[in-house]
Amino acid sequence: MTRTQSWIGFLATGLLLISLAMVVIREPALQSRAATTQLQTAVVQGVDIYLENCVVCHGASGEGLGVYPALNAIAEMDPVELYRTIERGRYATQMAAYGIDEGGILSQAQIESLVSLIQNVDWNSVYTIADARDLIPPEMVVAEIPEETMTMVSELVDGERLSDGLTLYAENCTSCHGINMEGTVLAPALDTDTLRATETYELARIIEQGVPGTLMAGWDNALDDEQVDSLVALILRWPDIQTAGVEIPVVEAEPLDMSPEAIASGERLFSITCTSCHGIDGYGSPLAPALNNILFLDSTSDAAMRQIIAMGVNGTVMPAWGGRFSDAQINAIIAYLRSLQPTAPTITQSQ
């Protein structure tokens, strides 16, 4: 090796050492930038996963819908616990297991993206994206109680609690238990002497934990103890309320488009998405009740049908379709079901 080659080798080694030193100096900044980029990518991916799988239950702003809890206030939750909740679900709640190893549909990377989303996202941006994609879940149908009705209830003994209970019932319970607790095909009547003879603590437990094997979900994640007590008081005092002349007005849905085109569109949607559970032509299956059934059709209002389709039925395999179907599509399915009503048979089926 010549002296020139030795100098070149020395200089090359020196330049390499200087380059390595620069890399070491810059490494924290590079790592921070890479981590930021990775987090941003995970959040963006998490938005898509959230809108595809979670928005219909937890809302476009993570605010929670019905019995489904809010996610926009748990940014400080331990990420490992949050991951396990998504992966494994929560026992005795409506939260299913989403991890592939638990029988779900999401990979480890997808669940990690959801965790990153929940803990770092600006929920206003999620709402904006959901709105642009027409994925905002429809608002729950609720019975509006006239002011004079609330005044009448508030003047009864323990009126404030009864007023709170009446509002909660109108917002959450009417689609299954009936506008005035008379019951429907979906759920039993609450206006019964037998139920009123039940111990108060047992009624509270049923509301909080639900009834296994039925459509009655547990509401402990959506209602606090005081709200549960208000509902229990309402059930027990319902005869007093009726004696006072109080009735919840029936929610009137917008008139359906019953044109042949709308019915045909609803039939197509029903055949694609509903027959696997509700059977061909809606005659029911072991998975889900018959909808082509005069008992169901006569006792279920258009407003209740819309809420059931859009929000799902807690504790059953009936998912919420509000984030997948537009309002027009939901109405088309209802129109198709209404078109079956004149010839629908009577089908008794345990719930």
C-alpha angles and dihedrals in degrees: 000000000000125000089250091054090049091054091048090051091048092050092046090051090049092050090049091051091048090049091050090049090052090050091051091050092048096039098093090052092046092048091048091049091047092049091050092049091048091050092049091050091049092050092049090050089045091057091058092047092046094050091048098047113012113030096084091060105030100033136242090278096039088253097134126241126231110320092352112102128237118261098189092082102049101075090124094053114123105268093221092054091046091050091050092049091055093041099046104021124220122287117243092010134094091256107111126201109265100180116108091229089054094051095269134120106245127093124221091260092051093050090048088053090053091050090051090049096050093047100042113021129110099234091206088066091051089053091050092052092045090050092050090052093045091243101129106129112239115256115261114262110246133178110246111224115212116240092241090056091053089048091054092051094046090056092060123092108287085008097162093059092044090050091053091048092049091052092048092048092050091049099044116014113039098084092063106024098036134256093280101025091269093131131234137220086275099055140006128264116270094197095086134120090227092059092045089054089059117106114265093236090053092053089050091050092052092052093046100041104024127218116286114232094024137081090259108112127196113260099193092112093051103038130049124219094266092052091049089051089051092054092048090051090050092053093048094046098041094112089056090051093049091047087056088057097251119153130165109236117241114254109243114213122211112271112275123240099241095179118136088249093055093046091049091050091050092048090053092050091046092051092050100044110017112038095075088070106017095041135237109318089003098284093139136244138215087277101053141008127265114269095183085073126117091216091059097038096048095047101040119077124216088249092054092047090052092051092047093051095042099041102027126222114283117235094020137083089259105114128203109261097184093103093049103039126056120227089259092054093049090050090049091055090050089049090053091050091048089052088061094053099088092059101026115133126226109259120179112201129165114243 
